[in-house]
Amino acid sequence: MSVTMDIDDEPTPGLRPDGRPDPAYARALGLVPAPAGRRAGAFALDAAVWAVLATPTVVGVLLLAEPVLASGGDPTRLGGAAAGPLIAIAVGQALTLVFGLVQLILHGRFGVTLGKAAAGLRSVSVRDFGPAGFWRVVLRALVLWAAKLVLPFIGPAILFASGSWDPEQRGRSWLDRVGGCYVVDARRALDPFDARAMRRARRVAAAPPEAEAVRLPSLASDRPLGEVFQIPAERSSSGVVSPGVASHDAWTPPPIGGEAGPVPPAAPAPGAMPSVPSTLPPAPAVPPRAAPASPPTPPAVVPPAVSQPAGPSAPARVVLRFDDGTVVEASAFGLLGRAPDAGPGATAQLLPVDDPSKRISKVHAEFGAVDGGFWIADRGSTNGTEVRLPDGRVVDLVPGVRTPLAPGALVVVGGRSFTITSEPGR
């Protein structure tokens, strides 16, 4: 009996062929390494809380020192004087034990400690950006305690400072490598524990690079003399359809300075009587009468040319470049979605977008371009609208709030995306 096993040869996103994590993939998702200052602040807060909880132990040890010295080291002579200090020591040990256990669970399951949560940091698995795991974090803590015992203060300092010479420039210390961790900034960049944001980031990172957009012909009327304008008739997968080309024979005017060609006769007006050839004989030719002499005309005085001041330059145009190569110039107000409708009596630029993943709402978002600036707002869509800023930050738009965006920002709507660009005004 033979058994055939299917082997999954699909590469895991974020891993190199040798199985090691790829830092470039983490950057493509929008993950930002935690700043060293906030990491130090998070550790200091955790240490301060632990020190406060250990205060009963320290007080108990100090109070127990005097009875122990008085008894000469004989436990039978301590009596009731040692009861209070021993209780204080037990309470302090219990508090620090519970705090340490809670810290390990939070760190392994949710990527935070008390200090990391306050600093907006997350500790995730370097392989899949999920939870690092409880036992990985326990191993990390044991290495830290061993360093404290071998080289008090110096050992932990070296371990934490080792992130400064990380060859991958991600700030991963030796402790992070032992625990398979990666500490990221979840406050000002992508939060890897936000499942919705991570799905969008992975989808955008896996998408093929944007094709070079084809510049459509201008619709302006100031075209060169003699050029016949034709409107493009392409249809893109974004659902934006351009008008068809009108097939007609246009009279081309002669070049400037040349002879004028024959002008085609004008069509008769509707309802006019057709012209009938005349049958009468032609009238006799009459010799032309000589025109009376006129006095000479004085030479015309030409006024000097006055230079006109240059008018103000036109504001920049905001152009939306979609992931399929479609290029659309944004107007003062528009609606974007699966089948946008401005409603009766309303005027808006409508951008229907075809999304094979079916995650774009009927009216997904609204936008506008005024004086070269651009804003966008989510219209309460089912899957939301995400913005990836040029600095790597990822922002989920709040429904109904107009958010201004600068050129270079990438807007993700469902399974589609477009980049905001600016071009000189006409």
C-alpha positions as CSV (number, residue, x, y, z in Angstrom):
1,M,0.0,0.0,0.0
2,S,1.5,3.3,-1.1
3,V,0.7,6.6,0.5
4,T,1.2,9.8,-1.3
5,M,1.8,12.9,0.8
6,D,1.3,16.4,-0.5
7,I,4.2,18.6,0.4
8,D,3.5,22.3,0.7
9,D,6.3,24.0,-1.2
10,E,4.7,27.4,-0.9
11,P,7.2,29.8,0.6
12,T,6.1,31.3,3.9
13,P,5.6,35.1,3.6
14,G,8.4,36.9,5.5
15,L,10.9,34.1,5.5
16,R,13.9,33.6,3.3
17,P,14.5,30.4,1.4
18,D,16.8,29.3,4.3
19,G,14.0,29.8,6.8
20,R,15.4,33.0,8.4
21,P,13.2,36.0,8.8
22,D,13.4,38.7,6.1
23,P,13.7,42.2,7.5
24,A,12.6,43.7,4.2
25,Y,9.2,42.0,4.5
26,A,8.6,43.5,7.9
27,R,9.4,47.0,6.5
28,A,7.0,46.3,3.6
29,L,4.2,45.6,6.0
30,G,4.8,48.8,7.8
31,L,6.4,47.5,11.0
32,V,8.7,50.0,12.7
33,P,11.4,48.9,15.3
34,A,10.8,50.2,18.8
35,P,12.8,53.3,19.6
36,A,15.6,52.7,22.1
37,G,14.4,55.5,24.4
38,R,10.9,54.1,24.8
39,R,12.3,50.6,25.3
40,A,14.4,51.8,28.1
41,G,11.5,53.7,29.6
42,A,9.3,50.6,29.4
43,F,11.9,48.5,31.2
44,A,12.4,51.2,33.8
45,L,8.6,51.3,34.5
46,D,8.5,47.5,34.9
47,A,11.5,47.6,37.3
48,A,9.9,50.4,39.3
49,V,6.7,48.5,39.8
50,W,8.6,45.4,40.8
51,A,10.7,47.4,43.3
52,V,7.5,48.9,44.9
53,L,6.0,45.4,45.3
54,A,9.3,44.1,46.7
55,T,9.3,46.8,49.4
56,P,7.7,44.6,52.1
57,T,10.5,42.1,51.6
58,V,13.2,44.7,52.0
59,V,11.5,46.1,55.1
60,G,11.0,42.6,56.6
61,V,14.7,41.8,56.0
62,L,15.8,45.0,57.8
63,L,13.5,44.4,60.7
64,L,14.6,40.8,61.0
65,A,18.3,41.8,61.1
66,E,18.2,43.1,64.7
67,P,16.5,40.0,66.3
68,V,18.9,37.7,64.4
69,L,21.9,39.6,65.7
70,A,20.6,39.6,69.2
71,S,19.9,35.9,69.2
72,G,23.4,35.1,68.0
73,G,22.1,33.2,65.0
74,D,20.1,30.7,67.1
75,P,16.6,30.4,65.6
76,T,15.1,29.1,68.9
77,R,15.9,32.4,70.6
78,L,14.2,34.6,68.1
79,G,10.7,34.2,69.7
80,G,7.8,36.4,68.6
81,A,10.1,39.3,67.5
82,A,10.7,37.6,64.1
83,A,7.0,37.0,63.3
84,G,6.3,40.4,61.9
85,P,9.4,40.6,59.7
86,L,8.8,37.1,58.4
87,I,5.2,38.0,57.4
88,A,6.4,41.1,55.6
89,I,9.0,39.1,53.7
90,A,6.4,36.5,52.7
91,V,4.0,39.2,51.5
92,G,6.7,40.9,49.4
93,Q,7.7,37.6,47.9
94,A,4.1,36.7,47.0
95,L,3.5,40.1,45.4
96,T,6.6,40.0,43.2
97,L,5.9,36.3,42.3
98,V,2.4,37.1,41.1
99,F,3.6,40.3,39.3
100,G,6.3,38.4,37.5
101,L,4.0,35.6,36.5
102,V,1.4,38.0,35.1
103,Q,4.2,39.8,33.2
104,L,5.4,36.6,31.6
105,I,1.8,35.6,30.5
106,L,1.1,39.1,29.1
107,H,4.4,39.1,27.3
108,G,4.1,35.7,25.8
109,R,0.4,35.8,24.8
110,F,-0.2,39.5,24.0
111,G,3.3,40.9,23.4
112,V,3.1,43.5,26.2
113,T,4.2,44.1,29.8
114,L,3.0,46.9,31.9
115,G,5.9,49.1,30.7
116,K,5.5,48.1,27.0
117,A,1.7,48.8,27.1
118,A,2.4,52.3,28.6
119,A,5.1,53.0,26.0
120,G,3.0,51.7,23.0
121,L,5.3,48.8,22.2
122,R,4.6,45.3,21.2
123,S,6.9,42.2,21.4
124,V,6.0,39.7,18.6
125,S,7.5,36.6,17.1
126,V,10.1,37.5,14.5
127,R,8.9,34.8,12.2
128,D,5.1,35.4,11.8
129,F,4.6,38.6,13.9
130,G,2.2,36.8,16.2
131,P,2.6,36.1,20.0
132,A,6.1,35.1,20.9
133,G,4.9,32.3,23.2
134,F,5.0,31.8,27.0
135,W,7.9,29.5,27.2
136,R,10.0,31.6,24.8
137,V,9.5,34.5,27.1
138,V,10.3,32.4,30.2
139,L,13.6,31.4,28.6
140,R,14.3,35.0,27.9
141,A,13.6,35.9,31.6
142,L,15.9,33.1,32.8
143,V,18.8,34.4,30.7
144,L,18.3,37.8,32.1
145,W,18.3,36.5,35.7
146,A,21.4,34.5,35.1
147,A,23.1,37.6,33.8
148,K,22.1,39.4,37.0
149,L,23.6,36.7,39.1
150,V,26.9,36.4,37.2
151,L,27.5,40.1,36.6
152,P,25.2,42.2,38.7
153,F,24.1,45.4,36.8
154,I,26.8,44.9,34.2
155,G,25.3,41.7,32.7
156,P,21.8,43.1,32.1
157,A,23.2,46.3,30.8
158,I,25.3,44.5,28.1
159,L,22.2,42.4,27.1
160,F,20.0,45.4,26.6
161,A,22.7,47.4,24.9
162,S,23.4,44.6,22.4
163,G,20.4,45.9,20.4
164,S,22.5,48.9,19.3
165,W,24.7,46.7,17.1
166,D,22.0,44.6,15.6
167,P,23.3,43.7,12.0
168,E,19.7,43.9,10.7
169,Q,19.2,47.4,12.1
170,R,16.0,46.4,13.9
171,G,17.2,46.9,17.4
172,R,16.9,43.2,18.4
173,S,19.1,42.5,21.5
174,W,20.5,39.2,22.5
175,L,17.6,38.7,24.7
176,D,15.2,39.2,21.8
177,R,17.2,36.6,19.8
178,V,17.0,34.1,22.6
179,G,13.2,34.6,22.8
180,G,12.7,34.8,19.0
181,C,11.1,38.3,19.6
182,Y,10.9,41.5,17.7
183,V,9.9,44.7,19.6
184,V,8.0,47.1,17.4
185,D,6.4,50.5,17.7
186,A,2.6,49.9,17.8
187,R,1.7,53.5,18.6
188,R,3.0,55.4,15.6
189,A,3.1,52.5,13.1
190,L,1.4,49.2,12.4
191,D,0.1,47.2,15.4
192,P,0.8,43.5,14.5
193,F,-1.9,42.4,17.0
194,D,-4.5,44.4,15.0
195,A,-5.7,41.5,12.9
196,R,-7.6,43.6,10.4
197,A,-4.7,46.0,9.8
198,M,-2.3,43.1,9.4
199,R,-4.5,41.4,6.8
200,R,-4.6,44.6,4.8
201,A,-0.8,45.1,5.2
202,R,-0.1,41.5,4.0
203,R,-2.5,42.0,1.1
204,V,-0.8,45.2,0.0
205,A,2.7,43.7,0.4
206,A,1.8,40.6,-1.6
207,A,0.2,42.7,-4.4
208,P,2.2,43.0,-7.6
209,P,4.0,46.3,-8.1
210,E,1.9,49.1,-9.7
211,A,2.2,49.2,-13.5
212,E,3.4,52.5,-15.0
213,A,0.3,54.6,-15.6
214,V,-0.4,55.6,-19.2
215,R,-0.9,59.4,-19.4
216,L,-4.2,60.0,-21.1
217,P,-4.5,62.9,-23.7
218,S,-5.5,66.2,-22.3
219,L,-9.1,67.4,-22.5
220,A,-8.0,71.0,-22.7
221,S,-9.2,73.1,-25.6
222,D,-5.8,74.8,-26.2
223,R,-4.5,72.1,-28.5
224,P,-2.2,72.9,-31.5
225,L,-3.9,74.2,-34.6
226,G,-4.8,71.4,-37.0
227,E,-4.7,68.6,-34.4
228,V,-7.7,66.4,-34.5
229,F,-8.7,65.5,-30.9
230,Q,-9.8,61.9,-30.2
231,I,-11.2,60.8,-26.9
232,P,-9.8,57.4,-25.7
233,A,-12.2,54.5,-25.6
234,E,-10.4,52.2,-23.1
235,R,-12.2,50.5,-20.2
236,S,-10.1,49.7,-17.2
237,S,-10.8,47.1,-14.5
238,S,-11.4,50.0,-12.0
239,G,-14.8,50.4,-13.6
240,V,-14.1,54.0,-14.9
241,V,-15.3,54.0,-18.5
242,S,-14.2,56.7,-21.0
243,P,-16.6,57.9,-23.8
244,G,-16.2,56.3,-27.2
245,V,-14.6,57.9,-30.3
246,A,-16.9,59.8,-32.6
247,S,-16.2,58.8,-36.2
248,H,-16.4,61.8,-38.5
249,D,-14.5,63.6,-41.2
250,A,-13.3,66.9,-39.8
251,W,-12.1,69.8,-42.0
252,T,-8.5,70.5,-41.2
253,P,-7.7,74.2,-41.2
254,P,-4.6,75.2,-43.3
255,P,-1.3,75.9,-41.6
256,I,-0.7,79.5,-40.5
257,G,0.5,81.6,-43.5
258,G,-0.7,79.1,-46.3
259,E,-3.5,79.4,-48.8
260,A,-7.0,78.6,-47.6
261,G,-8.5,75.6,-49.3
262,P,-12.0,75.3,-50.5
263,V,-14.6,75.5,-47.8
264,P,-17.4,72.9,-48.0
265,P,-20.8,74.3,-48.7
266,A,-23.1,74.8,-45.8
267,A,-26.0,72.4,-45.4
268,P,-29.4,73.9,-45.9
269,A,-31.3,74.9,-42.8
270,P,-34.1,72.6,-41.7
271,G,-37.4,73.5,-43.5
272,A,-35.7,75.8,-46.1
273,M,-36.8,75.5,-49.8
274,P,-34.2,73.8,-52.0
275,S,-32.5,76.1,-54.5
276,V,-33.8,75.8,-58.1
277,P,-31.5,76.7,-61.1
278,S,-32.6,79.8,-62.9
279,T,-33.7,79.6,-66.6
280,L,-33.5,83.3,-67.4
281,P,-30.7,84.6,-69.7
282,P,-27.8,86.2,-67.9
283,A,-27.9,90.0,-67.5
284,P,-25.6,92.1,-69.8
285,A,-22.3,93.0,-68.3
286,V,-22.2,96.6,-67.1
287,P,-18.8,98.3,-67.1
288,P,-17.6,99.2,-63.7
289,R,-18.0,102.8,-62.6
290,A,-14.8,104.6,-61.6
291,A,-14.6,105.3,-57.9
292,P,-14.3,108.9,-56.9
293,A,-10.9,110.1,-55.8
294,S,-10.5,110.2,-52.0
295,P,-8.1,112.4,-50.0
296,P,-4.9,110.6,-48.9
297,T,-5.1,108.9,-45.5
298,P,-2.6,110.0,-42.9
299,P,-0.3,107.3,-41.5
300,A,-1.8,105.4,-38.6
301,V,-0.1,105.9,-35.2
302,V,0.6,102.6,-33.5
303,P,0.6,102.9,-29.7
304,P,3.6,101.4,-27.9
305,A,3.1,97.9,-26.6
306,V,2.4,97.6,-22.9
307,S,3.5,94.4,-21.2
308,Q,0.8,92.7,-19.3
309,P,1.5,91.4,-15.8
310,A,1.7,87.7,-15.6
311,G,-1.3,86.1,-14.0
312,P,-1.2,83.9,-10.9
313,S,0.0,80.3,-11.6
314,A,-2.7,77.6,-11.7
315,P,-2.9,75.4,-8.5
316,A,-1.4,71.9,-8.7
317,R,-3.7,69.1,-9.9
318,V,-4.3,66.1,-7.7
319,V,-4.1,62.8,-9.7
320,L,-5.2,59.4,-8.3
321,R,-3.1,56.5,-9.8
322,F,-4.9,53.2,-9.3
323,D,-3.1,49.9,-8.9
324,D,-4.2,48.8,-12.4
325,G,-2.7,51.8,-14.1
326,T,-5.8,53.9,-14.3
327,V,-5.2,57.7,-13.8
328,V,-8.0,59.9,-12.7
329,E,-7.8,63.7,-11.9
330,A,-9.6,64.4,-8.6
331,S,-12.3,67.1,-8.6
332,A,-13.6,69.3,-5.8
333,F,-15.9,66.6,-4.6
334,G,-16.3,63.0,-5.5
335,L,-17.6,59.6,-4.4
336,L,-15.8,56.3,-4.8
337,G,-17.3,52.8,-4.4
338,R,-18.8,49.8,-6.1
339,A,-21.7,51.8,-7.6
340,P,-21.5,55.3,-6.2
341,D,-24.6,57.5,-6.5
342,A,-24.7,61.2,-5.4
343,G,-28.5,61.2,-5.1
344,P,-31.0,63.4,-6.9
345,G,-29.9,67.0,-7.5
346,A,-26.4,66.4,-6.2
347,T,-23.3,67.0,-8.2
348,A,-20.2,64.8,-7.6
349,Q,-17.4,63.1,-9.5
350,L,-18.4,59.4,-9.5
351,L,-15.6,56.8,-9.5
352,P,-17.0,53.2,-9.8
353,V,-14.3,50.7,-8.8
354,D,-14.4,47.0,-9.7
355,D,-13.0,44.9,-6.9
356,P,-12.8,41.1,-7.5
357,S,-12.6,40.5,-3.8
358,K,-16.1,42.1,-3.3
359,R,-14.9,44.1,-0.3
360,I,-15.8,47.6,-1.6
361,S,-19.1,49.1,-0.5
362,K,-21.5,50.7,-2.8
363,V,-20.5,54.2,-1.7
364,H,-17.2,53.4,0.1
365,A,-15.5,56.8,0.5
366,E,-15.8,60.5,-0.5
367,F,-12.9,62.7,-1.5
368,G,-12.1,66.2,-2.8
369,A,-9.2,68.2,-4.2
370,V,-9.1,72.0,-3.5
371,D,-6.2,74.3,-4.3
372,G,-3.8,71.4,-4.8
373,G,-4.7,69.8,-1.5
374,F,-6.5,66.4,-1.1
375,W,-8.8,64.9,1.6
376,I,-10.7,61.7,1.9
377,A,-13.3,60.3,4.3
378,D,-14.7,56.8,4.8
379,R,-18.5,56.7,4.3
380,G,-19.1,54.0,6.9
381,S,-18.0,51.2,4.6
382,T,-18.1,47.5,5.8
383,N,-14.4,46.9,5.5
384,G,-13.1,50.4,6.2
385,T,-10.5,52.6,4.4
386,E,-6.8,52.3,5.2
387,V,-4.1,54.8,4.5
388,R,-0.4,54.0,4.3
389,L,1.6,57.1,4.7
390,P,5.0,57.6,3.0
391,D,6.8,57.2,6.4
392,G,5.4,53.7,6.8
393,R,2.6,54.5,9.2
394,V,-0.8,52.8,8.7
395,V,-3.9,54.7,9.6
396,D,-7.5,53.5,9.6
397,L,-9.8,56.3,8.7
398,V,-12.6,57.2,11.1
399,P,-15.9,57.1,9.3
400,G,-17.3,60.5,8.5
401,V,-14.1,62.4,9.3
402,R,-12.3,64.2,6.4
403,T,-8.6,63.4,6.6
404,P,-6.1,65.5,4.6
405,L,-3.4,63.5,2.8
406,A,-0.2,64.6,1.1
407,P,1.1,63.3,-2.2
408,G,2.7,59.8,-1.9
409,A,0.1,58.4,0.4
410,L,-1.4,55.0,-0.6
411,V,-5.2,54.5,0.0
412,V,-6.5,50.9,0.3
413,V,-10.2,50.3,-0.3
414,G,-11.2,46.7,-0.2
415,G,-8.9,44.8,-2.5
416,R,-7.9,47.9,-4.5
417,S,-5.6,50.8,-3.9
418,F,-4.5,54.1,-5.4
419,T,-1.7,56.5,-4.8
420,I,-2.1,60.3,-4.5
421,T,0.1,62.3,-6.8
422,S,0.4,66.0,-7.6
423,E,1.0,67.5,-11.1
424,P,1.5,71.0,-12.2
425,G,-1.7,72.9,-13.0
426,R,-2.7,73.9,-16.5
